[in-house]
């Protein structure tokens, strides 16, 4: 009879490298996006400063917590997540930004653009995971819902 450890190792061995790659890319995307959001949070100058500053702070916290979720999922799959700044920047599909003083229009445009990219990546990874890895699928589905909601909320601010 197989031990639980052997059964889990066999199950994880069936997760293709492409899903592992996507989970690594998403980890890096969340890292770069969290730092970019932190910069937006710090450098916002706008008549709606207080409200948007608070929103960006909350969003930064969400993304920071999510980095850990994806990194831990990679470890559960016996993989090493990206862990250095240079690895994150080289793997991420989100570009690092340098902000001067910015206003709410810049924030909403930037976030909508990057959330659209992230939504596409999450959706592709989630479809792949749905067929082979229920735990990753659940994580990806929850994060996809969160991004879809953020897109909806931010679009309502620019329309």
Residue, then its C-alpha position, 0 to 999 in steps of 0.5 A: x500500500x502506498x503512503x500518503x507521501x508517495x501518493x502526493x508525490x505521484x500526483x504532483x509529478x503529473x503537474x506539467x511544467x507549463x502550469x509550474x511556469x505559469x504559477x511562477x510567472x504569476x508569483x512574479x507578476x504579483x510581486x512586481x505589481x505589488x511594488x508598483x501599487x506601493x509606488x502609486x500609493x506613495x506618489x498619488x497627488x489628487x483631489x481624491x487622495x485620501x480615498x484612493x490612497x487607502x484603496x491602493x494601500x489595501x490593494x498592495x496588502x492583497x497582492x503582497x499576501x497573494x505572492x505567498x499563496x502562489x509561492x507556497x503552492x509552488x513549494x507544495x508542488x516540489x518546485x522553488x518559486x522565484x525569490x529574488x528581485x532580479x528573478x521576479x523582474x525577469x519573469x514578470x509580464x508586468x513592467x516595473x514603473x517609476x512614478x513621479x507625482x501621479x493623479x487618479x487618472x494615471x492610477x486607473x489607466x495603469x491598473x486597468x492595463x496591468x489587470x487586463x494582462x494579469x487576467x489573461x495570464x490567470x485565465x490561461x493558467x486556470x484553464x490548464x489547472x482545471x484539467x490537472x490540478x484541483x488545488x491550483x485551479x481553486x487558487x487561480x479561480x479565486x484570484x481571477x474573480x478578484x481581478x475581474x472585480x477590480x477591473x469592473x470597479x476601476x472601469x466604473x471610475x473612468x467611464 
